[in-house]
Amino acid sequence: MIKHRGFPSRLPGTDYQFTIRRASKSKVTKVIQRERYADRKLSDKIADEAFIQAIWQYFGENEFERGNLDAGRLSWVFGREIKPVGITFDPMSYEAVLRLDKSVSIDSFPRIFETLDV
């Protein structure tokens, strides 16, 4: 499992995790598409926004391996802002390749891109 050095491990001051420390020896957590409802807690929305901002700053629009990125956090943005690359995507693989969809991310989290002058 590739470790994305320098990627934030969590949302500061919270328990919202962005990365994992070590690979599971028995079972890799599956990345799924979770439904984001309008009545989610503000802290959940802030965590999603901070995660997408970290993805943008670390990878930009380049393809990247899932590696040590937390499956739970990825699942909240998977299928919308984060898309699988290729038809052989394995949601239970640390080597799965993903990409940030900038246009969808701008629609979902416009503040990130306004402050970054993108």
N, C-alpha and C positions, 0 to 999 in steps of 0.2 A: 504494500500500500504506500503510495506516494504521500509524503507529508508536505503540505503547502506552508513552508516556513514564512513567517511574517504575516500570515493571514490571522485576523483576530479570532481568538478562541471562543469568545462569547460577547454578548452585548454588555458593555461596562455597567456595573452596579446591579446586574440581574443574574438569574440562572438560565437565561436563554442561551443555549449552547450553539456554536457555529461549527466547531470541529470536535473530533474524537481523538483520544490520546493514542489508542492502539487498535489494531485490527482484531476483530473477533476471530477466535480460532475455530469456533463451531458453526456459526451462522452469521452471514452478512445481512444487516437490516435492509430490507427492500425499500427502494425509493418509489413512492406512489404519488398520485395527484390528489391532494386534499382540497376539499371545497372551502373557500374562504367566504364566510357569510358577512354581511354588512354589520352585524351586531357583535363582532369579535371585540375583545378587550383592546383598549388603546395600546397597552404594552405589547400585545401580540402584533399589532400593526407596525409599531415602532421597530420591533425586532425584525420583521420582514423587510422593512425599508433599510435598516442598518445592514442586514445581510446582503441585500442586492447592491447597496453602495460598496460594500467590501468586495463583492464579486467583480463589480465594474472597475474598482481601483486596482485590484490584483490581476484580473485577467482581461479586462476590456471586452471586446467582441471576439476574442480568440477562443478556440476550442480548449477545453481543459479536462483533465481526468478528475473523477469524483474524489479519489484518494481519501483523505481524512476529513472531508466535509461531512457534517452530521446529516444523516438520512432524514431525520425528523424535520430539521429546518429546511432541507432541500425540498421535502415533500410539500411544504406550504407554497412554494413558488414553481414547482415542477409542472411542466405542461403549459405554463403561461410565460413567465419571464425566463425560466431556464428550460431549454429544450434539449432532447437527446440528439446526438449526432449519429447518423447512419441507421441502417435498417436492422443491424444486429445488436442493438442496445440491450444490455443485460441489467435490469434494475437491481440485481443482487450482486453486482461486481464493483469492487473498488477501482477497477480499471475502466469503468464505463466513461464514455466521452460525452461531455455536455457543452453547451454554448449559451451565453446570455443573448436573449432576443431584445436588442436595444429598443426597437420601436414599441414593443409591448411594455417594456420596463418604463419608458418615458410616459406612456399613458397611465400606468399603475402608480408610479412614484415620481411625479414630475419635479418635486423639490430636489431630488438627488441630482438631476441633470441641470437644473437651473443654477445650483450652487457650484457645479463643476464646469460650467460654461461649455457644454458639449453641444 
